[in-house]
Amino acid sequence: LQLREVDQKPLRQIGGNLLYMVILIGMGTLFLISYRPRIFHDNLQLGIICALLLLIGLMAFVTMMIRSTLPIEFLILLPFFAIIISILFDSRTAFRWLVIAVLMVAGIRGNDFTIAIAGLAAGVLAIFTVRDIKSRTQLFRSIAFSMLGYTIAILALGLERADSIADMSLQLGFAAINAVISPVLTFGVILLIEILFNVATDLKLLEYDDLNHPLLRALADKAPGTYQHTLT
């Protein structure tokens, strides 16, 4: 009887995990159907969200498989996830899927809501920095804001649990690595998506709005009348 109960326990856990994921994905899908049908009916855009979500889930799973005393869970690229969705789609979509991503990470890591809260804080501030982005270089402004979110969350949770200064410092160090990597990785991935899928992101369109763009400068020299109409 005891052996039977042991065999059934993993099955119940798997069933619970699947139901947990169905709830999370269902909430995200319902949001897209209700408020972002353009994204829901576009296979490419939907595929990008799914691929990013799978990446975050895989990273959370890897941190569980690696037996380490280091806080490697703070290397899960939640700020990257938030930034890239905000740039490709919009800040509201990014916020809702960020909440789903952090809850997914918490579930995969055995209800580890410490990393969920820290990732949510960093991701929300990262979204704030790119919601009115005008150039690619502004991406690097999110380094400071992501780190600020991680710092506040780590200090708050660490002080609440009476963690040692050494433990909190180590967590802040890994969070700093994440805060630096996320914007740099976003810069490359956005460029790759634009090239491979011929997607005109807001960043790409804003580059054409730069009056120093070579095409506009050539137009001003060769066809000033058309150039003035273009500005208008």
N, C-alpha and C positions, 0 to 999 in steps of 0.2 A: 504493500500500500504506500509506503514511504517512497519507494522507487518510482511508483506511478505518479505521485505528487511532484517529485523532482523533474520527471519527464514533461509533465504538463505545465510547469511553471515557466520555462522558456517560451512555450507556445503562447501562453497568456501574455507574456511580456511582448512578444512579437506582434500579437494582435493589438495590444495597447499602443505600441509604437506606431503601427500602421494607422490606427484610428486617430492618433494624435496628429500625424502628418496629413491625413485626409481633412481634418478640421482646419489646419493652417492653410493648406493649399486651397481649400474650399473658400475660406475668407478672402484670399487674394483673388481667386477667380471671380467671386461674386462682385468684388470691387471693380474689376476690369469690365465685367459684363454691364454693370450698372452705370459706371462713370467714365470708363475708358474703352468703349466698344471698338474704337479704331485700333487700339493695341491688341485687343482680344482676337480680332478677325485678321490680324496680320501675322502670318506664320513666322516671319523673320523676327519681328519684335517680341513675340511670345517666346520664340526659341531662345533669344538672348537672355530674357529674364530667367527661363528655366535653366539655361547653362550656367548662369551666374549663381543661381540658388544651389545647383548641384555642386559647384565649386566650393561654396561655403560649407555645405554639408560634408563634402569629402575632407576638407581641412579640419573640421570639427572631429570627424571620425579618426583621422590620422593622429590628432593630438591625444585621443584616447588610447590608440594602439601603441604609441611611443611611451615607454616607461621612463619617465624623467622627473626629477624633482624640480626642474626649472618650470616657470609659468609659461610654457609654450602656447597655452591657449590664447594668450594675448597677441599671438601672431596671426590669428584668424582674421582675414582681411575684410572685416565688416565695414570700415570706413571706405574702402575701395568699392565695395558693393553699393553703398549708399551714393557715393559720388558719381559713379558711372551711370546708374539708373537715373539720377537727377539730371545729368547732362543729356542722356539719350532721350528721356521722356519728359518728366517734370518733377518738381520737388514733392508734390503730394503723392504721386505714385511711388517715388523713392521712399518716403516716410512709411507708407503702409507696407511696402515689401521689406523694408528694413526691420520693422516690428516682427514680421513673419520670420525673417532670417534669424534674428536674435533668439526668438522662441524656439526655432528649429535647433539652433546650436545648443541652447540650454537643454533641450530634450535629448539630443544625441549624447551630450556629456553627463547624462544622469541627473537632470534637473539642476545644472550648475547655473544658477541665475546671477552669480557674481559676474561672469564674463558677459552674460546677456545685458545686464544693466550698464556695465562699462562700455560694451560695444554700441549699445543704444545711445548713450551719452555722446560718444565720439562720432557716431554716424549722423546724429541729428545736427551737431555743430558743423560737420563736414558738408551736409546738405545746405545749411545756411550760407556757407561761404561760396557755393557755386550756383545758387539760385538766380543770381543776376550776373553771371559770368560774361565777360566781354572779350576775353582773350585767353589763350591756352596757359599763359604764364600765371594767370590768377589761380590756376589749379594748386600751385604751391603754397597759396595762402591757407589752404585747408590743413597743411601740416601742423601749424600752430593751434588751430581750432580743434583738430582731432586730438592732439596731445592734451589740450585743455580739458576736453571731455573725459578722456581717460584719467587724467590726474585727479579731477574732482571725484569721479566715481571710485577710483582706487583708494584715495585717502578717506573718503566717507565710509566705504565698506571696511577698510582696514582698521580704522579707528573704532568702528562699531564692534569688530571682532577682537580688538586688542592685538592685532598683528604686530610683529616686530618691525622696526624701521628698516632692517635689512630685507625682510620679505617684501615690504611695500616698495622699497627702492628697486628691487629686482623686477617686480611687476611693472614699475614705471619705465625701466630700461627696455623691456620687451615691447611695451606699448609704444615707446618712442620709435623703435625700429618699424613697427607697423604704421605709425603715423607718417613716417618718411616714405616707406615703400608704396603705400596706397596711392598718393597723387602721382608718383612717378610711373607706376604701373598703369594707372588710368590714362595718363598722357599717351603711352604707347598703344594701349588697347583701343582707345578712341580712334587714333590714327589708323590702326589696322582695320577696324570696322568700316571706316570711311572708304578705305582703299579696296578692300575685298568685296564689300557689299554695295558699294557706290551709294552710301547713305550720306545725305546732306544734314549733318547735325547743326544745331544753333551756332556752335563754334565755327563751323565751316562757312555758314552764311554770313556771320559777323565779320569774317576775314575779308569778304568782298565789300563790306561797308567801310573799310579802311581807305581813306583818301590817298594814302601813300602806296596803295596796291599798284604794282607795275601796270596792270591792265588799265586802271583808271587814269594813271599818269600819262600813259600813251594816248588814251582817248582825249585827254585835255589838250595834248599837243597837236593831234592830227584832226580832231573833230570837236572843237570847243563848244559848238552849239549843242551837239549831242551830249557832250559832257554836262552842260548846264541842265539839260532836260533830265539826265540821269540823276543829278543831285536832287532835283525837284521831286 
